[in-house]
């Protein structure tokens, strides 16, 4: 550290604060009311809670302007872990703008941009793209448990603060499995699906239920309302689509799920307690069973939902998410449009 009138020159200066380790290399120009930094910063072990108190997390930005190349290692931002990343940072007016984020997180590649420390309840906005990540590790940080595994691509655009968060998160997971989980168990119980898999009595929930593809877009209306209308899951034995809403704070779900067992109709009808919709096409006949899913996601109630009780909008969304033959979907959607 070299101190000169009105400025401090930092060369590989190491600082430790609140569990984070920082290495500074650059020049800090300082007077009584203002600081200006130019150079590079390496940060490791930083954890930003984003709990709605901006002064606690971002008060350090007051009176600071800066331009720096930043390297992050083992940092956590609002529960999202960054293993290693580089970015360009600019600070002015109490706001930090992060651009050209390029790195790794959850064994996948990370890219994006973000603005942090705006006025309000810890406000921010972020656009993040995560490719080829470990779904299990990601779920541990997001929901507190690895209820599924596999490889996932994620695209998120979020803005707001701890009490005003909104945006959208899209996921595309593949070659994974769902671990013993009450929600899936209830759906399987209603379908009696274990008898549909190669005619064997298999307890699908004794370990994990494998899937080929799981896709969804979650619209975050506010911190207590997440809405989805294109959830789809594909496996070798069945496919599922769903629309509904979820409250992360109370863990309450209110959704309609639609399940199509990938078996011949004659065999399936005798094994499912409530027959749902039957479609006929050139490729054969298909059965789809609809059900309501309500209550705490750890112990939900799953009950049959006759198609006549569902709105046309819900039915249309469910059909689009299922991989039924195109002509069947087109005819069904056309019939919906003609229904008063």
Number of C-alpha atoms within 10 A of each C-alpha: 12 9 10 9 8 11 16 16 17 17 15 14 13 13 11 12 9 8 10 14 15 19 18 22 20 17 18 20 16 16 10 7 8 11 17 17 22 18 16 19 20 18 20 20 18 20 18 14 16 21 14 16 17 19 15 13 17 19 13 11 18 17 16 20 20 16 18 20 16 19 20 21 20 16 20 18 12 13 17 16 20 21 20 18 20 20 18 17 21 17 22 15 13 17 20 22 18 21 16 14 21 17 20 20 24 21 17 18 18 22 20 19 19 19 19 22 27 18 15 16 18 23 22 22 20 18 17 17 20 21 20 19 21 20 25 21 20 22 15 14 15 14 12 11 12 16 17 23 22 21 19 24 19 20 17 18 19 18 20 19 25 21 15 17 18 21 18 18 20 17 18 18 24 20 14 22 22 19 19 16 18 16 19 17 20 17 22 17 12 16 23 15 21 18 15 21 16 10 10 9 12 13 14 18 16 11 12 17 18 20 22 15 19 22 19 21 20 21 20 23 14 18 16 18 18 21 20 19 23 19 22 24 22 19 18 11 16 16 23 22 26 28 21 20 21 22 18 14 9 11 14 20 23 19 20 24 23 25 23 22 22 17 17 13 15 11 11 20 15 10 15 18 13 17 17 20 14 12 16 10 13 8 8 10 13 21 20 20 23 25 23 20 24 20 17 17 20 12 15 20 18 22 16 19 18 15 16 8 8 14 10 17 12 16 21 18 17 23 20 17 21 23 15 17 14 12 11 17 17 14 12 16 19 12 11 15 12 8 8 5
